[in-house]
Amino acid sequence: MTFHLFGNVLTGYGTAANNRGENEGNVTTLQKILWKGEVHTTVSAEAIRWALRYYWQTAGNSYQVNRRWDDEKNDNIWQDENFDDTNFIDDDVLGFMRAEGAKVEASDEPKQKGKKAPKGTTTAKRGVLEVTRAVSTTPFSGDLTFNAASGKKGRTSLYGTEVHATRYQYGFALTPERLKDKSRIIAVLEGLNSLGEVAGNHSRFLYDFSPDSLVLRWTHDFSPRILYCFAEKDEEISVEELIRKVKNHDVEPQELWIAGAITESQQVKELEELGVNIFPGIKLAVQSMRQVIEKDLQLPQLELIR
């Protein structure tokens, strides 16, 4: 049977700002969605995927990345514009697409009998790693900072920035059988465990996107069933919905790894009694999961996470 890796990540508490948002006048906004009847801020899946690719580029683990970020040019540089999911980890894990127009433009004139209009071509591979949007655990109250910058001829520019003090949670899914190289699932685990700054389009704000609490599921079940399982109320994090699913056998306890700050709650102690794998440390949980994955997929034993 095919294995699937699912995860739900909860970040630490921090101040989010300038999350690749659009400008409204002289105010830099955060992206927002209506979540459970209230306005929450959100971070796009594309921003998380970009940060993962940048981690592979800079981690120093010999990962070959096709689309490399050049800080001096402030742009991407392609190693192979024809793509190569055998040699490049991002082409294999994150997928790719290039759409090209027809070499000869179609004419408005009536088609000649027996001739077809020219068509464009598309080179594409669907990404194996799927990532949800990250959603804040608390509603956005509309906090705004006002700032001033000196310009030419003594002129002063006034601008504002939306700021949200909160945590974010997001989920991911990966089926290693769909990868050209199944061992790259380990690189995904390492990368998502080590994400640094994800938000910020002017590099003026740092928001740590590494997990403060983490739920992983290694299963034959095709459905994740653990996405957005964290809830925050009165500054307390709970996993009530996850407990309900474990008790009702929608999620088997031995398929779950729970790690981080959430393990100090009484709720997680209840899950441990049901047979869930509990780890106070995030890195220890990832290392344990990694060993199970390597055994089940019959991968060579790679160097342990330091």
N, C-alpha and C positions, 0 to 999 in steps of 0.2 A: 504494500500500500504506500501511497505517496505521503511524505511528511510535509507539514506546513509550519512555519514559524510566525507567530503573531506577537505583538508587543503593544503595551500602552505605557507612555512615558509621562511623568509629572516633573516639571522643572522646579528649581528652587524659587524662592520669593525674590522678586527684583522689580526694577522700574523699567518698563518698556516704553520706547519712544522711537519715532522716525522709522517705523517698520515698513520701509519701502512704500510708504503711503503717498497719496497724491497731495498736492498743495491746493489749498483753498484760500486764495488771496495770499496773505503773508502768514498763514498758519499751516504748519506741517502736521498732517493728520495721521492717525492710526487707522488701519483697516478694521471694520466692525461688521458684526452680524447680529441678527436677533436670535438669541439662544435661550430656550426655555422661558420665553416671554419677556426677556430683558436684553438690553444692549451689552454685548461683550466684545472685547477686542480679539483679533485673530491674526495669526501668522500663516502665510500660505505654505502649502506643501512644496511649491517650487523653491521657496527660500530655504526650507529644510534640506531639500535635495541638493541645492547649490552648496550649502555648507558641508554636506557629506562629501561631495566631490572635492571640495577645497581641502577637507581633511585628508583624503587619500593623496592629494597632490603634495601636501606639506608634511605628512606624518613620518616620512623617511622609512617606510616599510617596503620599498621597491614596488609600490603599486603603479602600474602604467595607466595614465589618464589621457584620454584623447583630447578633451576640451580643457585646456589649462588656462588658469587666470593669470594675466600679466598685470602686476600692480602699477608698473610704469606707464603702460599704455591704457590702463583702466578698461581692459577688454579681454575677451577670450581669444586664445590662439589654438587652432586646430592642428593636431599632429597628422591626422589622416582624414581628409574631407569625405572619403568614401566609406568611412567607418570600419571598425574591425572589432567584433565582440569576442574574438579569441584572445587578442593581445591586450585590449583596453578594458579595464574593469568597469568604467562608467558606461561604455557602450553595451556591455553585457548586463549590468544590474539596472541601470537607469533608462536604457533604451535610447532611441534616436529617431529623427525624422528629417528628411530633406525633400522639399517639394520643388519641382522645376516646371516652368511653363513650357508650352509647346515650342519647338524650335522655329516653326513657321506659324505666325499668328493666324487665327481663323478669320475669314473674310465675311463681311455682311452680304456678299453676293450669293445668289442661289447656288446650292451645291450641284456639282456636275454628277451625273448619273454614274454610280459605281465607285465614287470617291468618298472617303470619310474625312471628317474634319480632324485636324491634328489635335493630339491630346498631350497633356503634360504627364510627367512621371513622378512617382513618389518612392523614395527609399526610406523604409521605416522598420523599426522593431519596437514592439510594445515593451515598456519597462517592466521588469520582473518585480522590483521593489515598489510596493504601493504605500503611499503615505497620506494620512488624513490631514486636514487643516488643524493647526494648533489653536485651541480656544481657551480664553482666560477662564480661570475657575471662579472669578468674582465679576460682577457687572461693572461696566465702566461708568464712573461718576462724573466724567467730563473735566478732569483735572487739566489745567493748561498753564504753562509757564510763559512768561513774556521776557523777551530779550532785546538787546540793542547792539547794533554793529556800526562802527564808524566807517563811513565811506569817503569818497573823494570830495574835496573842497569843504571839508568839515561837516558834510551831511551825515545824518544818523538814520539808519534803517531799523525799523521796529518789526519784530516778527514773533510769532508764538509757536509753541510746540505742545502737542497733546502728549500727556504722560499717564501711564497706568501702572500702579504698583500692584502686582498680582503674580500668580503662577500661571503656567500654561500646561495643557495636556494634549497629547496627540498620539495617534496609533500608527502602526505599520504592519505590513503583511509581506511574506516572501515564501515562495515555493521553490526550493533549491533545484528540483528536477528540471525546472525551466531555464536554469542557468547553463551557459556553455561550459562553465567551470564551477561545479557545485561547491568547491572549497571557498569560493568568494562569499558565501554566507557568513563566514567568520569575519571577513573584512567589514561586512555590513554591521554585524554585532559590535565590533570594536569601534567603528565610526560613530554609530548612534550613541554609544556609551561615552564618547569623547567630544561631542559637539560643543564648540565654544559659542562665539557670537553668531547669531543667525539674523537678528533684526538690525536695522540701521542702514539707511541709504547714504549717509554722509560720514559714517565711521566716527560719530561723536558719542555714541552710546554703546555700552557693553551689557548684554543680557546673556547670562550663562544658560545654554540650552542642554547641558548635560543632565542626566536624570538625578533628581533628588529622591524620587520613589519610582519603582519600576515593576511592572507585571509582564512576564514572558509566558508564552504558551507554545509547547512543542507537541504537535498532535497530528493525527490522521484526519481530524475533522476539517471540512472545507471552510467552515464559518469561524470567524475570530471569536465572537461572543464576549470579548473583554474590552472592546473599544469604549473610550470615555467612561471607564469604570470608577474614576475618582470623582468625589464630590466634596465641596468645601462649604461649611456652614459655621458661622461664628469662629472663623480662623482655625477650625478643626477639619482635617481631611478624613474622609470615610470611604469605605469600599462595600457599602451595604448591598448594592446590586450584585457585586461579584460573589458575596457570601450566599445570596439567594440562589444564584445559578449553580454554585458548588453543592449546596445542600439538596437542590432538586435534580442533581446529576446531569445538568445541561453541560457542565464543565467538570471533567474528572480531576480530582485534586492532584494526582500524581503528574498531571500534565502542566502544572503551574509552578513558576518560580516567582516569588515576590521578594523584593529587596528594597533597602533604603530606609528612610525616615518612617515610612508607613508601618514598618514592622514593630515599632514601639507601641502601637495601639492595641487595645484589648481585642478588637475585631480580628486582627491578623493572628493573634494567639489562638483564637477560635478556629481559624483556617488551618493553622499548624496541627491542631488536634485532629482535623479531618484528613490530614495527609499531604497538605501543600508543602512544597519545598520553600523554606524561609531562610533568607540571608540578610543579616543587618547591613552588610556592605554591598554596594552595587557591583564593584569589580569582582568580588567573590562569586556573586550570582552569575555574572556573565561568564566567568571562568568555568563554573560548574555546568552551565548550559552548553558551553563550547565543547566540553569533554563528551557530553551526551550526544551532541550533534555529530561529532567526529566518529563516534562509535556507531551510531545508527546509519550514517551515510558511508561508513567504511572509508573515511578520509585518513590520510597520513596524520600522525600525531604532530601538530604544529607546536611551535614554541608557546609556552604558557604566557598569559597576559601578566605583565609586570605591574 
